[in-house]
Amino acid sequence: MFSKTADPTAAPSPTPRPATPGGNAGRSVLGADLRITGEITTTGSVEILGEIDGNITAHGLIIGQEGRVKGSVKADTVEVKGKLDGKVACESFTLRSSAEVKADVTTGGIVIESGAAMEGRFLKAKS
């Protein structure tokens, strides 16, 4: 008896995007002028050039030479050129010559360049 027909003048409704893990994963760069307090979670990689006060979960993490992170980090790969203070759990951990780290690091592999400063412990990841 009654039926609703679509309004021909109405804008079409957006088609919902399927939620695919890692489908939009890429590399995010957080600039030197950013200061973030909170949690960062991504399925991609993050390069930090500014300051982060909080926990980070990512596929890959690069802390730039002027970057600073204070908090827990969980990632597959971590490369530090700047400052890191906290806890780290990763598969591969790289300290560049300009790195200053105060952390307990649980990792499967370590690369340390000459000149890097490290205070803390290295623990072998459980297999």
N, CA, C and O atoms as a GROMACS GRO file, in nm:
protein
  508
    1MET      N    1   0.082  -0.116   0.000
    1MET     CA    2   0.000   0.000   0.000
    1MET      C    3   0.088   0.125   0.000
    1MET      O    4   0.076   0.210  -0.088
    2PHE      N    5   0.177   0.137   0.100
    2PHE     CA    6   0.270   0.248   0.102
    2PHE      C    7   0.408   0.196   0.067
    2PHE      O    8   0.446   0.086   0.109
    3SER      N    9   0.483   0.272  -0.007
    3SER     CA   10   0.620   0.234  -0.037
    3SER      C   11   0.705   0.359  -0.042
    3SER      O   12   0.656   0.468  -0.072
    4LYS      N   13   0.829   0.343  -0.012
    4LYS     CA   14   0.921   0.456  -0.011
    4LYS      C   15   1.010   0.443  -0.133
    4LYS      O   16   1.075   0.341  -0.153
    5THR      N   17   1.013   0.546  -0.212
    5THR     CA   18   1.101   0.544  -0.328
    5THR      C   19   1.217   0.639  -0.301
    5THR      O   20   1.204   0.736  -0.227
    6ALA      N   21   1.327   0.611  -0.362
    6ALA     CA   22   1.447   0.694  -0.344
    6ALA      C   23   1.424   0.831  -0.403
    6ALA      O   24   1.366   0.845  -0.511
    7ASP      N   25   1.469   0.932  -0.332
    7ASP     CA   26   1.460   1.071  -0.379
    7ASP      C   27   1.565   1.091  -0.489
    7ASP      O   28   1.684   1.080  -0.461
    8PRO      N   29   1.523   1.119  -0.613
    8PRO     CA   30   1.621   1.133  -0.721
    8PRO      C   31   1.713   1.254  -0.703
    8PRO      O   32   1.819   1.260  -0.767
    9THR      N   33   1.677   1.350  -0.619
    9THR     CA   34   1.762   1.467  -0.598
    9THR      C   35   1.859   1.448  -0.483
    9THR      O   36   1.949   1.531  -0.463
   10ALA      N   37   1.842   1.342  -0.407
   10ALA     CA   38   1.931   1.318  -0.292
   10ALA      C   39   2.067   1.267  -0.340
   10ALA      O   40   2.078   1.198  -0.441
   11ALA      N   41   2.168   1.304  -0.264
   11ALA     CA   42   2.304   1.257  -0.295
   11ALA      C   43   2.313   1.108  -0.268
   11ALA      O   44   2.254   1.059  -0.171
   12PRO      N   45   2.385   1.035  -0.352
   12PRO     CA   46   2.397   0.890  -0.328
   12PRO      C   47   2.471   0.864  -0.197
   12PRO      O   48   2.566   0.933  -0.161
   13SER      N   49   2.424   0.761  -0.128
   13SER     CA   50   2.489   0.728   0.000
   13SER      C   51   2.624   0.664  -0.028
   13SER      O   52   2.638   0.586  -0.122
   14PRO      N   53   2.724   0.697   0.055
   14PRO     CA   54   2.858   0.641   0.031
   14PRO      C   55   2.859   0.491   0.055
   14PRO      O   56   2.792   0.439   0.144
   15THR      N   57   2.935   0.423  -0.027
   15THR     CA   58   2.950   0.279  -0.013
   15THR      C   59   3.049   0.252   0.099
   15THR      O   60   3.160   0.303   0.096
   16PRO      N   61   3.009   0.172   0.199
   16PRO     CA   62   3.103   0.146   0.309
   16PRO      C   63   3.225   0.070   0.259
   16PRO      O   64   3.214  -0.021   0.176
   17ARG      N   65   3.342   0.108   0.312
   17ARG     CA   66   3.466   0.041   0.276
   17ARG      C   67   3.484  -0.080   0.364
   17ARG      O   68   3.458  -0.075   0.484
   18PRO      N   69   3.529  -0.189   0.306
   18PRO     CA   70   3.556  -0.306   0.390
   18PRO      C   71   3.677  -0.279   0.479
   18PRO      O   72   3.774  -0.217   0.438
   19ALA      N   73   3.669  -0.328   0.601
   19ALA     CA   74   3.780  -0.309   0.696
   19ALA      C   75   3.883  -0.418   0.673
   19ALA      O   76   3.868  -0.530   0.721
   20THR      N   77   3.986  -0.386   0.600
   20THR     CA   78   4.091  -0.482   0.573
   20THR      C   79   4.213  -0.446   0.655
   20THR      O   80   4.269  -0.338   0.638
   21PRO      N   81   4.255  -0.535   0.743
   21PRO     CA   82   4.372  -0.504   0.822
   21PRO      C   83   4.494  -0.485   0.733
   21PRO      O   84   4.527  -0.571   0.651
   22GLY      N   85   4.559  -0.373   0.749
   22GLY     CA   86   4.678  -0.346   0.671
   22GLY      C   87   4.648  -0.302   0.528
   22GLY      O   88   4.740  -0.275   0.451
   23GLY      N   89   4.519  -0.294   0.492
   23GLY     CA   90   4.484  -0.257   0.357
   23GLY      C   91   4.525  -0.114   0.324
   23GLY      O   92   4.559  -0.084   0.210
   24ASN      N   93   4.523  -0.028   0.422
   24ASN     CA   94   4.561   0.111   0.400
   24ASN      C   95   4.692   0.141   0.471
   24ASN      O   96   4.728   0.257   0.490
   25ALA      N   97   4.762   0.037   0.510
   25ALA     CA   98   4.885   0.055   0.587
   25ALA      C   99   4.994   0.111   0.497
   25ALA      O  100   5.018   0.061   0.387
   26GLY      N  101   5.058   0.213   0.545
   26GLY     CA  102   5.167   0.273   0.472
   26GLY      C  103   5.267   0.325   0.573
   26GLY      O  104   5.294   0.261   0.675
   27ARG      N  105   5.321   0.442   0.544
   27ARG     CA  106   5.418   0.502   0.634
   27ARG      C  107   5.366   0.639   0.674
   27ARG      O  108   5.341   0.724   0.588
   28SER      N  109   5.352   0.661   0.802
   28SER     CA  110   5.308   0.790   0.855
   28SER      C  111   5.430   0.862   0.910
   28SER      O  112   5.513   0.802   0.979
   29VAL      N  113   5.440   0.990   0.880
   29VAL     CA  114   5.550   1.071   0.932
   29VAL      C  115   5.491   1.177   1.025
   29VAL      O  116   5.408   1.258   0.984
   30LEU      N  117   5.535   1.174   1.149
   30LEU     CA  118   5.490   1.273   1.247
   30LEU      C  119   5.597   1.379   1.256
   30LEU      O  120   5.707   1.354   1.305
   31GLY      N  121   5.566   1.499   1.208
   31GLY     CA  122   5.662   1.606   1.190
   31GLY      C  123   5.728   1.657   1.317
   31GLY      O  124   5.682   1.631   1.428
   32ALA      N  125   5.836   1.731   1.296
   32ALA     CA  126   5.917   1.783   1.407
   32ALA      C  127   5.840   1.882   1.493
   32ALA      O  128   5.874   1.901   1.610
   33ASP      N  129   5.735   1.945   1.438
   33ASP     CA  130   5.659   2.042   1.515
   33ASP      C  131   5.546   1.979   1.596
   33ASP      O  132   5.473   2.049   1.666
   34LEU      N  133   5.532   1.846   1.588
   34LEU     CA  134   5.425   1.777   1.662
   34LEU      C  135   5.471   1.731   1.800
   34LEU      O  136   5.582   1.682   1.818
   35ARG      N  137   5.381   1.748   1.895
   35ARG     CA  138   5.402   1.695   2.030
   35ARG      C  139   5.273   1.624   2.067
   35ARG      O  140   5.169   1.688   2.084
   36ILE      N  141   5.281   1.492   2.081
   36ILE     CA  142   5.162   1.412   2.104
   36ILE      C  143   5.170   1.342   2.238
   36ILE      O  144   5.273   1.282   2.273
   37THR      N  145   5.061   1.350   2.315
   37THR     CA  146   5.048   1.274   2.439
   37THR      C  147   4.933   1.178   2.417
   37THR      O  148   4.820   1.220   2.394
   38GLY      N  149   4.961   1.048   2.424
   38GLY     CA  150   4.856   0.950   2.401
   38GLY      C  151   4.911   0.825   2.336
   38GLY      O  152   5.031   0.800   2.336
   39GLU      N  153   4.820   0.748   2.282
   39GLU     CA  154   4.856   0.618   2.224
   39GLU      C  155   4.846   0.623   2.072
   39GLU      O  156   4.752   0.678   2.016
   40ILE      N  157   4.947   0.565   2.007
   40ILE     CA  158   4.948   0.557   1.861
   40ILE      C  159   4.946   0.411   1.821
   40ILE      O  160   5.029   0.332   1.867
   41THR      N  161   4.849   0.374   1.736
   41THR     CA  162   4.837   0.237   1.689
   41THR      C  163   4.818   0.239   1.538
   41THR      O  164   4.733   0.311   1.486
   42THR      N  165   4.898   0.159   1.467
   42THR     CA  166   4.885   0.149   1.322
   42THR      C  167   4.933   0.012   1.276
   42THR      O  168   5.013  -0.054   1.342
   43THR      N  169   4.882  -0.030   1.160
   43THR     CA  170   4.930  -0.156   1.101
   43THR      C  171   5.046  -0.128   1.008
   43THR      O  172   5.109  -0.222   0.957
   44GLY      N  173   5.076  -0.002   0.985
   44GLY     CA  174   5.186   0.038   0.898
   44GLY      C  175   5.308   0.079   0.979
   44GLY      O  176   5.328   0.033   1.092
   45SER      N  177   5.389   0.165   0.920
   45SER     CA  178   5.510   0.214   0.985
   45SER      C  179   5.494   0.360   1.024
   45SER      O  180   5.417   0.434   0.961
   46VAL      N  181   5.566   0.401   1.128
   46VAL     CA  182   5.561   0.538   1.176
   46VAL      C  183   5.703   0.592   1.186
   46VAL      O  184   5.792   0.525   1.239
   47GLU      N  185   5.724   0.713   1.135
   47GLU     CA  186   5.850   0.782   1.155
   47GLU      C  187   5.821   0.903   1.242
   47GLU      O  188   5.736   0.985   1.210
   48ILE      N  189   5.892   0.913   1.353
   48ILE     CA  190   5.868   1.019   1.450
   48ILE      C  191   5.982   1.119   1.446
   48ILE      O  192   6.098   1.085   1.472
   49LEU      N  193   5.948   1.242   1.414
   49LEU     CA  194   6.046   1.349   1.410
   49LEU      C  195   6.022   1.448   1.524
   49LEU      O  196   6.108   1.531   1.554
   50GLY      N  197   5.905   1.438   1.587
   50GLY     CA  198   5.869   1.526   1.698
   50GLY      C  199   5.880   1.452   1.831
   50GLY      O  200   5.970   1.372   1.852
   51GLU      N  201   5.786   1.482   1.923
   51GLU     CA  202   5.787   1.423   2.057
   51GLU      C  203   5.659   1.346   2.083
   51GLU      O  204   5.549   1.394   2.058
   52ILE      N  205   5.676   1.224   2.133
   52ILE     CA  206   5.561   1.140   2.167
   52ILE      C  207   5.574   1.100   2.313
   52ILE      O  208   5.678   1.048   2.355
   53ASP      N  209   5.470   1.123   2.389
   53ASP     CA  210   5.462   1.080   2.528
   53ASP      C  211   5.347   0.981   2.536
   53ASP      O  212   5.232   1.021   2.553
   54GLY      N  213   5.377   0.853   2.522
   54GLY     CA  214   5.271   0.752   2.523
   54GLY      C  215   5.318   0.625   2.456
   54GLY      O  216   5.435   0.611   2.420
   55ASN      N  217   5.226   0.532   2.441
   55ASN     CA  218   5.258   0.400   2.387
   55ASN      C  219   5.238   0.397   2.237
   55ASN      O  220   5.149   0.462   2.182
   56ILE      N  221   5.324   0.319   2.171
   56ILE     CA  222   5.318   0.307   2.025
   56ILE      C  223   5.313   0.159   1.987
   56ILE      O  224   5.394   0.079   2.034
   57THR      N  225   5.216   0.125   1.902
   57THR     CA  226   5.206  -0.009   1.845
   57THR      C  227   5.203   0.009   1.694
   57THR      O  228   5.115   0.077   1.641
   58ALA      N  229   5.300  -0.053   1.625
   58ALA     CA  230   5.310  -0.035   1.480
   58ALA      C  231   5.384  -0.153   1.420
   58ALA      O  232   5.446  -0.233   1.490
   59HIS      N  233   5.377  -0.162   1.287
   59HIS     CA  234   5.456  -0.264   1.217
   59HIS      C  235   5.604  -0.227   1.224
   59HIS      O  236   5.689  -0.311   1.252
   60GLY      N  237   5.632  -0.100   1.198
   60GLY     CA  238   5.769  -0.050   1.202
   60GLY      C  239   5.773   0.086   1.267
   60GLY      O  240   5.678   0.164   1.254
   61LEU      N  241   5.881   0.115   1.336
   61LEU     CA  242   5.897   0.245   1.401
   61LEU      C  243   6.036   0.298   1.373
   61LEU      O  244   6.135   0.228   1.391
   62ILE      N  245   6.042   0.424   1.330
   62ILE     CA  246   6.170   0.494   1.313
   62ILE      C  247   6.160   0.621   1.397
   62ILE      O  248   6.068   0.702   1.379
   63ILE      N  249   6.254   0.638   1.487
   63ILE     CA  250   6.262   0.762   1.564
   63ILE      C  251   6.373   0.843   1.501
   63ILE      O  252   6.490   0.806   1.508
   64GLY      N  253   6.337   0.955   1.440
   64GLY     CA  254   6.433   1.040   1.370
   64GLY      C  255   6.533   1.102   1.465
   64GLY      O  256   6.519   1.094   1.587
   65GLN      N  257   6.635   1.164   1.408
   65GLN     CA  258   6.746   1.218   1.486
   65GLN      C  259   6.699   1.321   1.590
   65GLN      O  260   6.755   1.327   1.699
   66GLU      N  261   6.598   1.400   1.557
   66GLU     CA  262   6.545   1.499   1.651
   66GLU      C  263   6.422   1.446   1.726
   66GLU      O  264   6.366   1.516   1.810
   67GLY      N  265   6.382   1.322   1.696
   67GLY     CA  266   6.263   1.264   1.758
   67GLY      C  267   6.288   1.218   1.901
   67GLY      O  268   6.400   1.184   1.939
   68ARG      N  269   6.178   1.217   1.979
   68ARG     CA  270   6.185   1.173   2.117
   68ARG      C  271   6.059   1.093   2.150
   68ARG      O  272   5.948   1.140   2.125
   69VAL      N  273   6.077   0.974   2.206
   69VAL     CA  274   5.964   0.892   2.247
   69VAL      C  275   5.982   0.852   2.393
   69VAL      O  276   6.089   0.805   2.433
   70LYS      N  277   5.876   0.871   2.472
   70LYS     CA  278   5.876   0.828   2.611
   70LYS      C  279   5.752   0.742   2.630
   70LYS      O  280   5.640   0.792   2.627
   71GLY      N  281   5.774   0.611   2.649
   71GLY     CA  282   5.662   0.519   2.663
   71GLY      C  283   5.700   0.380   2.616
   71GLY      O  284   5.816   0.350   2.589
   72SER      N  285   5.598   0.294   2.605
   72SER     CA  286   5.619   0.157   2.560
   72SER      C  287   5.603   0.147   2.409
   72SER      O  288   5.517   0.211   2.350
   73VAL      N  289   5.689   0.066   2.349
   73VAL     CA  290   5.686   0.046   2.204
   73VAL      C  291   5.672  -0.102   2.175
   73VAL      O  292   5.742  -0.185   2.232
   74LYS      N  293   5.578  -0.134   2.085
   74LYS     CA  294   5.560  -0.271   2.039
   74LYS      C  295   5.557  -0.265   1.887
   74LYS      O  296   5.465  -0.208   1.829
   75ALA      N  297   5.659  -0.324   1.822
   75ALA     CA  298   5.668  -0.319   1.675
   75ALA      C  299   5.751  -0.435   1.624
   75ALA      O  300   5.824  -0.498   1.701
   76ASP      N  301   5.740  -0.464   1.496
   76ASP     CA  302   5.824  -0.568   1.437
   76ASP      C  303   5.968  -0.518   1.427
   76ASP      O  304   6.062  -0.587   1.467
   77THR      N  305   5.984  -0.395   1.373
   77THR     CA  306   6.117  -0.338   1.360
   77THR      C  307   6.120  -0.200   1.426
   77THR      O  308   6.027  -0.121   1.413
   78VAL      N  309   6.230  -0.172   1.496
   78VAL     CA  310   6.248  -0.042   1.561
   78VAL      C  311   6.388   0.009   1.525
   78VAL      O  312   6.487  -0.062   1.541
   79GLU      N  313   6.392   0.132   1.476
   79GLU     CA  314   6.520   0.197   1.444
   79GLU      C  315   6.522   0.330   1.518
   79GLU      O  316   6.431   0.412   1.504
   80VAL      N  317   6.628   0.351   1.597
   80VAL     CA  318   6.637   0.472   1.679
   80VAL      C  319   6.756   0.556   1.635
   80VAL      O  320   6.870   0.509   1.633
   81LYS      N  321   6.727   0.681   1.600
   81LYS     CA  322   6.832   0.778   1.569
   81LYS      C  323   6.830   0.890   1.673
   81LYS      O  324   6.929   0.960   1.691
   82GLY      N  325   6.716   0.906   1.741
   82GLY     CA  326   6.696   1.010   1.840
   82GLY      C  327   6.696   0.954   1.981
   82GLY      O  328   6.784   0.876   2.018
   83LYS      N  329   6.594   0.995   2.061
   83LYS     CA  330   6.587   0.954   2.202
   83LYS      C  331   6.467   0.864   2.227
   83LYS      O  332   6.358   0.888   2.175
   84LEU      N  333   6.490   0.762   2.308
   84LEU     CA  334   6.384   0.668   2.346
   84LEU      C  335   6.399   0.637   2.494
   84LEU      O  336   6.508   0.602   2.540
   85ASP      N  337   6.289   0.650   2.567
   85ASP     CA  338   6.287   0.623   2.710
   85ASP      C  339   6.163   0.540   2.739
   85ASP      O  340   6.051   0.589   2.726
   86GLY      N  341   6.182   0.414   2.779
   86GLY     CA  342   6.066   0.330   2.808
   86GLY      C  343   6.096   0.182   2.796
   86GLY      O  344   6.203   0.135   2.836
   87LYS      N  345   5.998   0.108   2.739
   87LYS     CA  346   6.010  -0.036   2.718
   87LYS      C  347   5.988  -0.064   2.571
   87LYS      O  348   5.909   0.003   2.504
   88VAL      N  349   6.061  -0.165   2.520
   88VAL     CA  350   6.049  -0.200   2.379
   88VAL      C  351   6.033  -0.351   2.365
   88VAL      O  352   6.104  -0.428   2.430
   89ALA      N  353   5.940  -0.392   2.280
   89ALA     CA  354   5.924  -0.532   2.241
   89ALA      C  355   5.921  -0.534   2.088
   89ALA      O  356   5.832  -0.477   2.027
   90CYS      N  357   6.021  -0.601   2.027
   90CYS     CA  358   6.029  -0.601   1.881
   90CYS      C  359   6.105  -0.724   1.832
   90CYS      O  360   6.166  -0.796   1.911
   91GLU      N  361   6.101  -0.745   1.702
   91GLU     CA  362   6.176  -0.854   1.639
   91GLU      C  363   6.318  -0.809   1.607
   91GLU      O  364   6.414  -0.884   1.624
   92SER      N  365   6.331  -0.684   1.561
   92SER     CA  366   6.461  -0.630   1.518
   92SER      C  367   6.477  -0.489   1.576
   92SER      O  368   6.389  -0.405   1.561
   93PHE      N  369   6.592  -0.465   1.643
   93PHE     CA  370   6.617  -0.337   1.710
   93PHE      C  371   6.748  -0.280   1.658
   93PHE      O  372   6.852  -0.345   1.667
   94THR      N  373   6.743  -0.158   1.604
   94THR     CA  374   6.862  -0.094   1.548
   94THR      C  375   6.888   0.038   1.617
   94THR      O  376   6.800   0.125   1.622
   95LEU      N  377   7.009   0.055   1.670
   95LEU     CA  378   7.051   0.181   1.732
   95LEU      C  379   7.152   0.246   1.639
   95LEU      O  380   7.259   0.190   1.614
   96ARG      N  381   7.117   0.363   1.587
   96ARG     CA  382   7.209   0.438   1.503
   96ARG      C  383   7.306   0.517   1.591
   96ARG      O  384   7.283   0.529   1.711
   97SER      N  385   7.411   0.570   1.534
   97SER     CA  386   7.517   0.635   1.611
   97SER      C  387   7.469   0.754   1.693
   97SER      O  388   7.530   0.787   1.794
   98SER      N  389   7.360   0.819   1.653
   98SER     CA  390   7.309   0.936   1.725
   98SER      C  391   7.205   0.900   1.832
   98SER      O  392   7.152   0.989   1.898
   99ALA      N  393   7.176   0.770   1.850
   99ALA     CA  394   7.070   0.727   1.942
   99ALA      C  395   7.109   0.742   2.088
   99ALA      O  396   7.224   0.720   2.127
  100GLU      N  397   7.008   0.779   2.169
  100GLU     CA  398   7.021   0.782   2.314
  100GLU      C  399   6.901   0.707   2.370
  100GLU      O  400   6.788   0.755   2.362
  101VAL      N  401   6.926   0.589   2.426
  101VAL     CA  402   6.818   0.502   2.469
  101VAL      C  403   6.831   0.467   2.616
  101VAL      O  404   6.939   0.430   2.664
  102LYS      N  405   6.720   0.479   2.689
  102LYS     CA  406   6.708   0.432   2.826
  102LYS      C  407   6.586   0.341   2.827
  102LYS      O  408   6.473   0.386   2.840
  103ALA      N  409   6.611   0.211   2.812
  103ALA     CA  410   6.497   0.120   2.796
  103ALA      C  411   6.538  -0.024   2.824
  103ALA      O  412   6.655  -0.061   2.816
  104ASP      N  413   6.438  -0.103   2.857
  104ASP     CA  414   6.452  -0.248   2.859
  104ASP      C  415   6.396  -0.296   2.726
  104ASP      O  416   6.281  -0.268   2.692
  105VAL      N  417   6.479  -0.367   2.651
  105VAL     CA  418   6.444  -0.406   2.515
  105VAL      C  419   6.436  -0.558   2.504
  105VAL      O  420   6.533  -0.628   2.533
  106THR      N  421   6.320  -0.608   2.463
  106THR     CA  422   6.302  -0.749   2.434
  106THR      C  423   6.299  -0.762   2.283
  106THR      O  424   6.210  -0.710   2.216
  107THR      N  425   6.399  -0.834   2.228
  107THR     CA  426   6.412  -0.839   2.082
  107THR      C  427   6.474  -0.970   2.036
  107THR      O  428   6.536  -1.042   2.115
  108GLY      N  429   6.458  -0.998   1.909
  108GLY     CA  430   6.520  -1.116   1.849
  108GLY      C  431   6.655  -1.085   1.787
  108GLY      O  432   6.739  -1.174   1.775
  109GLY      N  433   6.677  -0.959   1.748
  109GLY     CA  434   6.802  -0.920   1.684
  109GLY      C  435   6.838  -0.776   1.714
  109GLY      O  436   6.750  -0.691   1.727
  110ILE      N  437   6.968  -0.749   1.726
  110ILE     CA  438   7.015  -0.616   1.764
  110ILE      C  439   7.127  -0.571   1.669
  110ILE      O  440   7.215  -0.648   1.633
  111VAL      N  441   7.120  -0.443   1.630
  111VAL     CA  442   7.229  -0.378   1.556
  111VAL      C  443   7.259  -0.249   1.631
  111VAL      O  444   7.170  -0.168   1.655
  112ILE      N  445   7.386  -0.230   1.669
  112ILE     CA  446   7.426  -0.109   1.740
  112ILE      C  447   7.544  -0.045   1.668
  112ILE      O  448   7.650  -0.106   1.653
  113GLU      N  449   7.525   0.078   1.622
  113GLU     CA  450   7.634   0.151   1.558
  113GLU      C  451   7.722   0.216   1.664
  113GLU      O  452   7.676   0.248   1.774
  114SER      N  453   7.847   0.234   1.630
  114SER     CA  454   7.942   0.299   1.719
  114SER      C  455   7.896   0.442   1.749
  114SER      O  456   7.861   0.517   1.658
  115GLY      N  457   7.896   0.478   1.878
  115GLY     CA  458   7.853   0.611   1.919
  115GLY      C  459   7.716   0.613   1.982
  115GLY      O  460   7.682   0.710   2.049
  116ALA      N  461   7.636   0.508   1.964
  116ALA     CA  462   7.503   0.501   2.024
  116ALA      C  463   7.515   0.487   2.176
  116ALA      O  464   7.605   0.419   2.225
  117ALA      N  465   7.425   0.552   2.249
  117ALA     CA  466   7.424   0.543   2.395
  117ALA      C  467   7.305   0.460   2.439
  117ALA      O  468   7.191   0.487   2.401
  118MET      N  469   7.331   0.357   2.521
  118MET     CA  470   7.226   0.267   2.567
  118MET      C  471   7.238   0.245   2.716
  118MET      O  472   7.345   0.211   2.767
  119GLU      N  473   7.127   0.266   2.787
  119GLU     CA  474   7.119   0.238   2.930
  119GLU      C  475   6.995   0.153   2.950
  119GLU      O  476   6.884   0.197   2.920
  120GLY      N  477   7.013   0.033   3.002
  120GLY     CA  478   6.900  -0.058   3.020
  120GLY      C  479   6.943  -0.200   2.997
  120GLY      O  480   7.061  -0.234   3.010
  121ARG      N  481   6.845  -0.285   2.963
  121ARG     CA  482   6.873  -0.428   2.944
  121ARG      C  483   6.823  -0.474   2.810
  121ARG      O  484   6.724  -0.424   2.756
  122PHE      N  485   6.894  -0.572   2.756
  122PHE     CA  486   6.850  -0.642   2.637
  122PHE      C  487   6.806  -0.781   2.681
  122PHE      O  488   6.880  -0.851   2.751
  123LEU      N  489   6.686  -0.820   2.640
  123LEU     CA  490   6.633  -0.953   2.670
  123LEU      C  491   6.601  -1.023   2.540
  123LEU      O  492   6.553  -0.961   2.446
  124LYS      N  493   6.628  -1.153   2.535
  124LYS     CA  494   6.599  -1.231   2.415
  124LYS      C  495   6.449  -1.259   2.410
  124LYS      O  496   6.388  -1.298   2.509
  125ALA      N  497   6.391  -1.237   2.293
  125ALA     CA  498   6.249  -1.264   2.274
  125ALA      C  499   6.223  -1.413   2.287
  125ALA      O  500   6.303  -1.496   2.243
  126LYS      N  501   6.110  -1.447   2.348
  126LYS     CA  502   6.073  -1.588   2.363
  126LYS      C  503   6.029  -1.643   2.230
  126LYS      O  504   5.951  -1.579   2.159
  127SER      N  505   6.080  -1.760   2.194
  127SER     CA  506   6.046  -1.820   2.064
  127SER      C  507   5.915  -1.889   2.066
  127SER      O  508   5.873  -1.945   1.964
   0.00000   0.00000   0.00000
